[in-house]
């Protein structure tokens, strides 16, 4: 089966889709929860046609409301991750004020909370209110493009990097904030190459902190920088340090470049990413090579030496341990599949828990690339993915070996194509039999207005195979329509991005919560309540109200309302234990009663049942996402909810 990348169409969104609540809704301790953090504004309406229903009308520098969602989490003194910062590129109005030059970077703090029934969700954190964080005046309003956030300084600071074109070329810039939301590093140039636009990277990817030096408060970082243009026109691995004045309460941070190395020699849309395993001095990077659209020089993987202080300067080719092509051109086959090219390389580092439940990187990665036939034209984004190839690789400075060779998962991942596909590392199953894997977040080319598709894929070491654990709902994700129609890009580029990241559940053991890990998914998409609805008689109700029009005084064509920002909290694994009634903030594995490595304590008395060797109930393969069958005073339908996200996935298959 092939998956077509449908061309962008300029039409009104009229389907009802799957409505998601604007605020968390109680539904069982293991169900996903979605919250809207930025909404549409009456002061930031898009241009639409005079038809009924109205349709999006292509303009230039109109801006899509919010796009490019990225998120990072702080680490508390007890080791738990309970609060973070959500960043977007925003033209929407915030607190009654619009951005300068039509669009700027914005942020809002959020925190994870748990209600009395054990439901964990995200809510806005009033200590870090929604606000604009840049005041740039870039060429073609490229003031804050493709932002990526990450945590550094042992979890007490968050950096946000982004593309900003203040002159002829786009450059990469960086800012940093502490846990109170105070800026500890003002806008600082991070990366630039003469006559090249920097930088592009894997969707949801960006920087990886390889090591933290507690004596100097210095974080050693490796960061992919794809720089396309008329200069070197390469994809680079950049290595730099971020140093603060305090490991626990930083008030100042500084940036220092160490070195870079050109790995991709033919840059067009390399979209690379670098990660680090058990050796903090070795980084592994993946990318797509080729100086045309679509790229035709294959997907690649390399390992480089990032030992602190060992290299300085530009293009240190001597830092490369090894470099090899993974996949490339495939000739047409007799079944009608045309000639394809391996594109959109991406990887996630396999993370596994230690004895206390702390997630640590391994020397294995899940690698994914698609075999595609591109058909981009000037005003449409099209093409077809004929194969969705996934592998598990063991990668060290000595080389790459396959743990599980590349295999086509196109049929088993039906409906999921590779356009702006967001990967996120994940751990499924139960804590006594964890199963590594990843999630793929897929969106809509036509605005969304309904839930995104989050597909869970596990690597079963016992059977040496991948398992599709099913698809479930995340926040709306428009990967193309509004960003394309209202942005600067040609019609064949989508430009929107999402982000997925895994954390240990800070509320494990509290109020009977047995979810070990959470996946946080940040997306931007059309609010389901701001989509034109088809009436029972076939007519269309094209009257909508912006999120900041709380009194509903100004009816607006639905297509004119721009995108909103969402954060979804997805429980993805469960502790093998009883669902006790502990209180506190423990975040280790513990015993599900709050007695993990954090500070919480509890008195849980529930009992759990065993599981098979691969973390699943032999009679129900869907339970591989959860598995803790502990009771918490629930029977019948209530117990069905306690089976967890796996049950939610089974309902959606």
C-alpha positions, 0 to 999 in steps of 0.5 A: 500500500502507498500513502499519497501526500495530498496536494494542499487545497485551499478549501474551507474545513467543513468536517466535524472531526473528533472534537477535543476539549479545551481543558482536561476532562476526567476519564480514567487515570490512563487516558490521554488529556489535551489542553489548548494553550494558545487560541485564535484571536479576533485581531488576527484573522486570515483572508478568506474568499467570499464564497459560502462556506468561506475558503482560505485565500492564499496571501503572503506574510499573513501568518497562520496564528501559531505554528512550530510548537516545541516544549521542554521540561525543567527538573525539580530539586527532587528529580521530578519534571512537573513544569516546563515552557511551551514555545511557538511562532505567533502572530496571534494576539496575547493578552490584548497585544499583538506582535511587532512586525506581525509575528514573533516568538512567544512562550507560556509556562505549563505544569502537570497536575493530577486530580483526585481520580489520578488523571494527569494533565497539563495546565497553564502555569500563571508564574510564567504567563503567555508573552512574546519573547522576541522583537525582531524585524527580519526579512520576509518576517522571518523573525522566529522560525523553526524553534526547538527547545531543550533543557540544560544545566542539569535541568534548571534552565531551558534554551530555545533556538530559532531561525532569524533572518536579520540580513541577507541570510537566515541565521540560528539564534538562541535564548535561555530561561530559568525555572521562574521564567526569567531570561538568563541569556538574551538573544545570541547568535548561535550559528551562521554560514556565509551565503547559506540559510541556517538552519533546518533539522529533524521535526521535533529534533534539535539539540542534545545535551551530551554531558554536564560538568558540575564543577563549571556548570557547563552543558556540552551540546551537539546540534544539527544545523542544515544550511542551504544556499549558495555557500558551502551548502552543507549539513553540519553537526555543531558542538558548543557549550552553555555555561551558567552562574549556578547549577541550581538557580541560574541567573546568567548563561553564556554560549561558546562555540567549540567546532563544527563538521560538515556531514551532509555534503549536498544540502537541500532538506537534510533535516538531520538530528544528532543524539548521544548514547552511553558514551558522552563523547560520541554523537550519532547523526542521521540525515537525508543527502541531496541537492535537489527536490526530492533529494536523491543521494540517500539517507545516512548515519555517522558518528563523530567525536565530541570530546570536550576541548578536543576540537576547535574551529570549522569543518573538523573532518578529523572528528568523524569516526565513521560515516555510511549510507543507509538506503537510497534509490530503488528501481521500479518494480513489476508491481507498478511501484515506480523508482523511489528515493530514500528520504526524510531520515529520522531517528530516536534514541532508545531510552530504557529505565535503570533500577530506580526508573530513571530513563537513560540513553542506550547505544541503540537508535530507531531509524526511519526513512521513507521511499518516496516519489515526489511530484511537487509543483509550484503551488501544491505539495504532493507525491507518494510514499511507497515504503515506510522503512524502520530499523533498530541500529546499534551505534557506537564510535566503532561502527553501526550494526543492525539489531533489526534490519530495515523493514517496510512498515507501510502496511502495518502503519496504514494511513501514516505518511512521512510529511512532517512526521514527528517522532518521539522516543517511548517506552511501553509495557510494564516496568518489569518488562519494558518495551522500547519504541517510539511514537509517530505524530501525523497531522493533516495537510488541510488544517486539521480541525480534528485530532492528530494521529499518534501511532505507537510502535514498539521494538519487541526484543524477544521476537526481534520485531516491531509491533504496531500498538495502534493509533490514538488521538492527540491535539489537532496538528495542521502540518501544512494548510495555514502555514503554507497559505499565510506564510512566505513559503511556496505552495509546495512547502508545509512549514509547520512542525510539532514536538514529542518527548517522553518523561517519567511520570512525576505522579506515579504512586499518587492517588493510585496512579500507576502510569510510569511514563508520559509522552508530551505531544505539542501541536498546532492545529485548527480548533474543532469548534472553529470549523464550519459544520454541515447541518442535517439538511446539507447546508453549512453553518459557517459562523464561528467565534475566536477564542478571545471573543469569549462573549461571542459578539462577533461572528466570523467565517470559520476559515478566517480563524487561525491555528491554536496550540495544544499540549497532549499528555499521553500515559504510555507505560505502567508500573507493575504494582498495586494502585495504592493511595499514596501522596507525595511527589516520588518519581522513581519506579518505587512500588506505585505508592509514592516511594520512588526516588523522589520525596513522596511517600504513600500507603498503597495496598493494591495488588497487581497481576503478572504479565507475559514476557513481552509485557502483554496479556496473552489473550489481548495483544493491545495491552502491550502499552500498559498492563498493570491490572491493579484495582482501585475500587473500580469494577466493570466499566471502571476496570476497563479504563484502568487497563490504560492507554492500550485499551484506548488504542484498541477502541480506535483500531 
